[in-house]
């Protein structure tokens, strides 16, 4: 179903980012995750929900057997809180969503069953499943903001390179073409664009080490060892003002590099590792029609709203 996303009459558009739910079989931890999402949605009333990967966990448990016995149903259960409220939602896949027992194409088939999803399968001729663009209409009915979604893969495809996958060159070419089309159709008017993917780009490490950032870094940036140039393409195209990822569950910082705000979400799921005194939550994002800027804050499991995260100065 194609959802028409649009700024509200007050010229705002609000997104809730849920990341790393790691839903398995609906047990106690999954129900905690569900309650958290319910509380966030009831408090924030977003216009769109974005799941930035690892919605379900299809890896093997200690026994060597997959822990998610019914991945299709697990995914339906994971997004039910959003779907049942009729809120449009979008997803990008992470490294654990299709680790065993299910392929990305099979899982996308289940995604697209849902009446309220705005997700698209995307072009079949490029790497990944779920590379797509969504537009947000302004008060005049024309595109006033854009959202890009990328499949960041799972593990390196090359045997001599260990580590996580990277967004491939044909995906970057696709993004450039999408950006050109939008800029051509909108004309000289400056509009904000956001990008969503699961695995952080190498620039997430760079921004923490070189720029003032806001938030916490309690683990290494688990990015790809290969920098494929997506961030460079975004800087050159000039439309993306913010990127949002997950993957590293106890990092939640953001920092600005070359005019682009690089943001981590706040891990949402209880069925995975975390850190004491680092409660689960969600990152909220707000755009305003006609402005090339964004607001962002965290809403935590206990209802706390964090608008000002702790400052990290790499030179101190």
N, C-alpha and C positions, 0 to 999 in steps of 0.2 A: 504494500500500500504506500503510495506517495503522499507524504505529509507536507503540507504547506507550513513552513516555519515562518513566523513573522514577529517583528517587534510589537510590544504591547502599546496601548494608547499613551502610556507614560514614557514611551520611547526606550524601554528597557527590554533586555532578553537575558534570561538567567539559565545557567546550565549547572547541573549537579554532576560532578565526576565521581563515580564509584570505581574503585580499582582493586584488583587482586582479591576477589571474593573467595576464590579457591573452593567453591561449593562442591561437595562430594555426594552425600546420600541423604541429606535432610536431617542429620543428627543435631545434637544440642548446639554445637558450634555454628552450624548453618542457620539454626533458628535465631541465634544471637545476631548473626549477620543480617537476617531478615528484619529483626526488630530495629536494628540501627537504621537500615534503609527506610523503614516505615517512619521513624521519628524524623529523619532528615527531610523526607518528602512532605510530611505533614507540616513541618515548621517552615520550609523554604518555598514550597509551591513552584518548582522550577518549570521553565518552558520546554526543557529538553534534559534528558539524562544521557550521559555518555559513560559506557563501561569500557575502561581502557585495559582490557585483556586479563587473562587468567580468571575468567568468570567461573569456570569449572576447573577442577584439578583431575587430570586423567593420567597422572603418573602412577608408578608402582609404589605400593606400600612396603613395609618391612618384610612381608612374606614374599615379595617379588611379583605379586599379583596386582592388577589395577585396582585402586581403591574406589573409583567411581564406576559402579556396576552398570548404570544406565545413563550414559552421558547426555542423550537427547532429553530425557526427563529432568536430569539435573540442571541442564541449561534452562528449561522451561520454569523450573522451580526458582532458579536464581533470579530471573528477571520478572517473576510474577508480581512482586510488590509494585514495580513500575507499570507493567502491562495492565494490571487490574485497575489502576487508577486512571488509565487512559492517557497517560503522559507519553508523548513521543520519545523514543529512545534510539540510541545508535550504539554500535559496538565495533571495536577492533579486537582481533584475536591476539592472545599472548602465547608464550612458549609452552604453557601447560594445558591450554584448552584442547589441543589435539595431539597430546604426547603419545598416547596409545589408544587403541580400540576405535578411534573415529578420525576421519579426515576433515580438513577444513571445508571442503565442498559439502560433505555430509552435514557438518554442524551448521553451515550457512543455510542449508535447506530448512533446518529447524528454526533458525533465526527468522527466516522470511515467512514462516507460518503465522507469525504474530501480527495481528491487525495494526498495532500501534508502533511497530518498529519503523524507523526511517532509514535503517541500514540498507545498503545495496551490495550486491555481489561484486560489482566492478568489472573492469575489462579482463577477459580471460587470457589475453595475449601478454600480460605482464605478470611479474612475480607476485605471488600472494593471492589471498582471497579476502576481499573487503577493502579495496582501494577505491574511494569514492568521494564525491564532493556534495555538500548540502549548502543551499542558499537560504539566507534569512531576508525576508522582504521588509521593506520600510513602509512608511505611511502612504507613499505614492504607488505601492504595489511592485516597485522595482527592487532588484537585489541591493541590499544595504550592508550585508556582511556575508562572509563565506566561511565554511568549515571544511577542512581537508582531513581525511582519515586514511591512515597507512597501515598495511600489514607489515610489521617489523620482523616477522619470521620467528624462528626458534633457535636452532644451533647453526654454527658455521657450515656452509655447504661444501667447504674445501677441506680435505683430510689433513693438509699440512697447516691449517689455521685452526687453533682451538678456541672455543668460546662461543659467544652468541652471534646470531645472524645480523645482517645489516640490510637497510632499505636499499634495494638494487638500483642500478643505473636506469633500467627501463621504467621503474616507478618514479624516479626523479624526472625523467623525460615526460612522463604522463602528467606529473604535477605542473611542470613548466607550461605545458600545453593547456591544461585546465586554467591555470592562472592567466595566461594570455587571452583565452576566450572570455574570461570574466572581465578582465581589464578592458578588453575591446568593447564588450557589450555595455559596460557601465560608463565608459568614457573617462574623462579626467577626474571625476569625483573620487576622492580617496575613501576607501572602505576598509574596515578591519577584517582580517582573516585569522583564524585559529587553526592549529594542527594538532591531531591526536594520534598517538601510537603507544605501544606497550613498552618496548625496550628503549631506555634513554639513548640519546645521541652522545657521541664523545664530547660534544661541547658542554654537556652538563658537568663533566669533570673540569673542563677548562674554566667555566664561569665560576665555579666554587673556588678554584685555586687562584683566580686573578681578579675577580670583581667582588664588590660588596653584595652579599646575598642575605636572604631573610628566611629563617627556618632552621631545620635540623638535618644533620648528616651523620647518621649513626652506623653506616656501612659503606663499603666501597661502591662507586658508581659502576654497576655491572653492565657496561655498554659493550658494543662490539669492538674487537681489536682493530677493525677496519673502518676508516672514515670514508664513507662513500660519497659525501658531498651534499647531502640533503640540506643541511643548514646553510651552506654557501648558496645553494639555489634559492632558498627562501630570502636570504639577504639581497640577492641580485634581483629577484622578482619584486620585492618590496611590499608584498601584501600581508604576509604573516606577521602579526604583532605578538603572538604568544603560542607556545607549544606545551603540551600536557602529556605526561607519561605516567607509568606505574613501575612495576617490576621490582624495585628496591623498597621493601616494605617499611623500613624505618628511616627513610629519607623523605622529607616533605618540604624541602627548601625551594626557593625560586631566586633567580638573579637575571639581570639583563646583560645581553652581549650583542653588540652591534645593532641595537635598536629592537631586538627580539627578547621577550621575556620567556625564559626557560623554566618551566614549573613542573614539580612533582605533584602528584595527587597525594592524598592521605589514604593509606591502606584501609580497606573496609572490612575484609573478611577475617573471621576468627579461626578458620580451619587451617591456619598456617602460622609461620613464625612471626613474632613481633618483639616488643621490648617492654619491660616493666615501666610503668609511668609514661607510656607512649600510647594513649588510647586510640582505638580505631576511629575512623570518621570518614569524611568526604570533603573534597575541595569544591567550593562554589565559585562560579565565574559569572560576571555580569558585564554585558556590553550595553552601550547606549547609542541609539541611532544617531548617525552623523558625527560620531566621535571615534578617532583612531586610538582608542585606549581601552583598558579593561580594569575592572575591579575584581579582587579575589580574596576569599577568606576561607577558613576551615570551620566546619561544624563537627564537633566530636560526639562520641557515644553518650556522654553524660549531659549533652545539651549545651556545653560550652561553645561559644563562638570566639574564634581567634582571628582578629583583623590585623593585628600587628605581631608578626613573628619575630623571634630574636635575631638581632643583626650579627652577621659574621663578616668580619673584615680580614681578608687574607694577609694584610700587611701589619697586623697587630700581633 
